[in-house]
Amino acid sequence: MCGLLSEETSTVIANLRSAVSSPGVWEYSIVELDLPWSQQVRMLDAQTVDDYPGEADATRHARLSEDALVGLFGSSRLFGALTVAPEASTATGGGGRGELIAFSSVRSVGDGVIETDFTAVHRDHRRKGLAAALKAASVLAAWTDGHQEFRTGGSRRNEGIRAVNRRLGYVETERWITLRDPNVAVAD
């Protein structure tokens, strides 16, 4: 688990804004998702759910069922990255919408704390800064709403998301310990 605001707040906020507007993200539109996006979220989740490294429930989630999806939209805020035609890009002043290719889900866990549930990026769009942009967009939105503490996780096997977390300003504050049956084989 990691906590944010490891540096001066203004530096962290500048890093977050930079992540949302980085060159790799320019060809996408970063938006807050509402319920009409639920089926695209479900399809993208189905395409990426098996890509999460680690075997612990803390770093993986079950494929989103219809009920889980309704619950997710009812209890969380979701931010997505959409493909857009260059002429419709928000970077060029357009407001175009396209296919959902990444999303991140965050929720309040009490006492003003916001926690990232999970972030998914379609395989064809990885390594462009989208996970960082979505996590940053969600933190900026919650910070604007008055939240001051932000948490996220990540399997030790997922160095990519751990690097994203560090770049955004998260610091490791605790580690998970997993108890499992030594007689059950676990895939790496």
N, C-alpha and C positions, 0 to 999 in steps of 0.2 A: 504494500500500500504506500502511496506517495502523497505528500501534502504540497500544496502550491503556496506561492508567495515566500519563496526561499530568499529572495533578494528584496531590495527596495521595491515597493509596489509600482512605482512609475517605470522601473526597468522591466519588471515582469509584464506589465500592461503593454509596453512597447514591443516586447518579444512576441506577445500574443497577437498584436495587430500585424506585426511583420509576417507571422505564420499564415494569417488569413489572406494576406495580399502578396504572398511570394510568387515569383514568376511561374513556377510549376502549376499553380492553382488558377492562373489567369484564364485558361480555356474552359473553366468550370464556373458554375454559379453556386455559391454557398448560401443556403436558405434554411430557415426553420421549417420543419415538416409538420403538417397537420394530418388529421385522420384520412383525408382522401389519398394520401401517399402510402397508406398501410399495405396495400397489396404489392407495391414495388419494394417496400421494406421487407416484406415476407419473402419475396422472390430472391432478393439480394442476400438475405440471411441464409436461405436454403443453399445458395451457391457458395457461401463462405464459411458456414458454421464449422465445417470439418477442418478448416485451415488454422484454427486456434491451437497453438502448441501448448503442451502441458496436459496432464490428466486430471488435475484437481478441479472440483466444481467452482472454485474461486476464480479460475482463469478460463473456464469454458461455460457455455450455456447450451441448453437443449434447443433444438430447432423450434422456432416460434410457431406455436399453434394459433389458430384463429382467436381463441380466448386470451392467450398470452399477448397477442398483438394488441387487442383492445385494451388490456390491462396496461401494456407498455405505453400506449398513447394517453391513457388516463392518468398515469402516475409519473410520467417522465416528459422531458423535452427532448426532441430529436432534431438534429441538424443534418442536412444532407448536401452532397455535392452532385450537381446535375450537369450532364453534357449540354452544351448549347452551341448553336451555329455561331461562327465568328461575328456575324452581323447582329446577333441577339445577345451577345455576351454582356454581362453586367460591367465588365472592364471597359467596354466601348459605349456604355450608356444604355444598352438594351435591357430588356427585362425577360428575355427568353427562358423557356423551361424546356427541359429535355428528359432524358433517361436518368434515373437515380443510379449512381455508380458507387456511392459511399455514404455511410451514415454513422452517426455517433449518438448514443443515448445517455442522458444524464438525469439524475433525480435527486431530490432533497432527501437526506437521511436524518434530518432533525437538527436542532440547534444551529440553524443557518449553514449547515454543511451540505455541499453539493458533491455527488460522487458520480463518476463516469461508470456506467454499466458495461458497455462494450462499444467497440468501434469496428466497423467492417468496411473493407475496400475491395471492390471487384478486382480479380487477379490482373486483368489487362490495364488497370489504372494505378497500380501500386508504384511506390518509389517516386512519386511526384509531389509529395508534401500534403496529400489530402487528409491523412489521419491527423497530422499536426494542425492543419487548417480547421478541421471540424472540432477537435478538442478545444482549440483556441477560441473558436466562435462560440462554443457553448459556455466556456468560462467567462468570456467577455459579456455575454448576455446575462449570465447569473450575477456577475460582478456589478453590472449596471443596475440590476434589481436589488443590490445591497448585500449580497452574499460575500463573505470574506474568506471562507475556507473551502478548499476544493481537494478532492481525493480521486485517485485513480489506482489501478492495479496493473499487473502484467506478469505473466509467467517468466521465470528466469530464463526459459528457453526462447522467449520472444524478444531477442535483443533489439529488433527493429522498433517495437513500441516503447521499449525501455529507453532507447536513445531519443525518441520523440518526446517522451515525458521529461527527460533531463533538459533537452533543448528548450522546452516551454517554461522550465523553471521549477518543475516538481523535484522534490528531494525525497529519498527513501526514508520513511519514518518507522516502518515495521516490516517484518517478514512473516510469511505464512509457514507453518509447519504442517505437513501432510502425514497423516497416519493411514497406512494401508496394509493389507494382508500381505506378508512376505511370500506367501505361496501363490499369489496371483501375478502373472507376468504383466508388465506395463510397457507399452510401446513408447519408444522415444519419439 
